[in-house]
Amino acid sequence: MESMLNKLKSTVTKVTADVTSAVMGNPVTREFDVGRHIASGGNGLAWKIFNGTKKSTKQEVAVFVFDKKLIDKYQKFEKDQIIDSLKRGVQQLTRLRHPRLLTVQHPLEESRDCLAFCTEPVFASLANILGNWENLPSPVSPDIKDYKLYDVETKYGLLQVSEGLSFLHSSVKMVHGNVTPENIILNKSGAWKIMGFDFCVSSTNPSEQEPKFPCKEWDPNLPSLCLPNPEYLAPEYILSVSCETASDMYSLGTVMYAVFNKGKPIFEVNKQDIYKSFSRQLDQLSRLGSSSLTNIPEEVREHVKLLLNVTPTVRPDADQMTKIPFFDDVGAVTLQYFDTLFQRDNLQKSQFFKGLPKVLPKLPKRVIVQRILPCLTSEFVNPDMVPFVLPNVLLIAEECTKEEYVKLILPELGPVFKQQEPIQASNMILLIFLQKMDLLLTKTPPDEIKNSVLPMVYRALEAPSIQIQELCLNIIPTFANLIDYPSMKNALIPRIKNACLQTSSLAVRVNSLVCLGKILEYLDKWFVLDDILPFLQQIPSKEPAVLMGILGIYKCTFTHKKLGITKEQLAGKVLPHLIPLSIENNLNLNQFNSFISVIKEMLNRLESEHKTKLEQLHIMQEQQKSLDIGNQMNASEETKVTNVGSQQIDKVFNSIGTDLLTGGESENKEDGLQNKHKRASLTLEEKQKLAKEQEQAQKLKSQQPLKPQVHTPIAPVKQTKDLTDTLMDNMSSLTNLSVSTPKISSSSTFTSVPSTGLGMMFSTPIDNTKRNLTNGLNANMGFQTSGFNMPVNTNQNFFSGPSTPGVTKMTLGGTPSTLPNFNATEEVCTDLYRYLTKPLMSFP
């Protein structure tokens, strides 16, 4: 790797040194930048050819440089002869102007070290192409080393040389004198150009029909650069010291032979004994047969044989050669027409460009790119010709690589994208571009697509021509996948919608809907639901084609895997729109069936999805109920704990009531009653129950605190049974006791109970039968247990004498006991009633 880099470095250094040493100080360098050494040409390939650019315009040129070091071995007078010969050739070339002659862009400049002049851009000399690499940089460029001439290039190149000689012979009255591959230059476009007028001979009587050309005798003592190449020289030059236009035709014949024989001339000449060599050559020419010309194409073989004839008058002239059938090749004729294009009017050009697409496939790509494409793009400056030229340019673009397209074609298309005048031509241009839109979007860089190509598409959608709109709508789906999403969403879709709503053409409206339906897959689901589907309801037309287009978009959206329509959209917008459309009178039976089929499919989907949703909701509700029941059970346990506290408070109040009832007795009776109450206060069952409640309360305390539930707490249920049980527990202490009549003042109150009084009355069964005592209220009111009956009466003194109907004997636990009569005030009775009928209180 390092050796390769060193080799490359040495090569670059050598080339740079060559350029610097060869051109340094030459006035040409004031106006031109000299680049890489690319080829060699001229007599003896003495001229080095460099690429270059003009400093002021950046125009590309070729710089021909003759390094005087090449002639250091000669004497001074020989150097002067060589320099004079070279100068003469360049000066003569500079004065002549013709498409078949190399064009000089800057005249010859001389410095101490070199001669230099500038021409049109050059690729190489024909000698370089045929394998003569003398005076070329080492290693030889692959562009030259691997270059192969196509048949059409060879044919048209020889035709160009023939036309150049025809110009010299007929118009200038001049003999070139040294027509060789070294003096035929291929320019950058591949055209063959003549140079090397070092030995040209002008007519001494140019005004007469028979020009006369003086000829110098061959001097073998002169330097080789002061003599023409004898291998391509006509025999009469040497043997009879004469020359004429036919001498150049002989040279043309030898060039044609060399072209078809890999650069080898027909005869090799011994320059040391040139007269003997030419005498032998003359004898061979007189006996020249077809076997010596086997490599030459058969259709031109006889013409080459005529050109090599010993007798000059037998040779065809240059004008005759341009008309031989060999040059009637369609490719050569096409290239020839392009070279004369500037002479044609618009009608002739248009006819030629119309037939060109049939010819282009027959031509090699290199010929098309180098020769034809520049001629075509040069016609873009003529607006009327653009519609005829553009199809051919795009046809060439299809065969080009992306890099070639971007470099050679796209810069020329920029102004054409924006052309809007004249209107007729502009419309044709839009049609052509739309037909090749896939090509443009494939090979054009994204920035240029956004800046040049898509604006043209938008302009086509807004064009007044219905034909252009239809074509644009038809081809948009073919390249929709190449358009970036923001451009499609914000620029393309709105224009398609406007075209659909604003047009008066049914075809444009239908094509708009079809276009939208085809590009749905490239759009976002919510953009379709929020923008495309609501747009369908704005279309005023009710023609069957339009209705079917609307149905198609709905169906595509509904069935597409990526898109789809939500059931809310189906129920709220889509079905209410489709159902009225389905009964339009313009629809036929098949169209109606299509509507109904889609509507049924949507309804089935709607039913299935919503039913599934409701089933899921039902399952969730059932699960929630089960959770709520669990929470209620926890709450009931908390309520039980609260009830325990409530029962204890009730016991306190009951003990207070008992004390009040027995407060009027004597001290002895009261003490005895209290002692009995203490002894008989808790039975075994009650203690077991109390232990269980305490154990339950301890479990509740040890549990993790419950998280608050978001639901309304349930009010505790009145538990009358608990109150009655409490009364029974309290009254158990009165069993077998004889209660005396208390002495209670009428103004007695119970301050321990807020804003209420307490009172009690108990009724026990007599002879195992229940008695309901009525006291002015409903007889069914009261709290009954299996052990006793307790009526309520607020208007009666429950504690009266034995004759009072509201008092009975109370028997507890099977032991009869007489309840004493108590004289109580009405206030106490009322308080007792309120207490018994009050809902169970909640204690913290």
Order of alpha helices (4+ residues) and beta strands (2+ residues): alpha-alpha-beta-beta-beta-alpha-beta-beta-beta-alpha-alpha-alpha-beta-beta-beta-beta-alpha-alpha-alpha-alpha-alpha-alpha-alpha-alpha-alpha-alpha-alpha-alpha-alpha-alpha-alpha-alpha-alpha-alpha-alpha-alpha-alpha-alpha-alpha-beta-beta-alpha
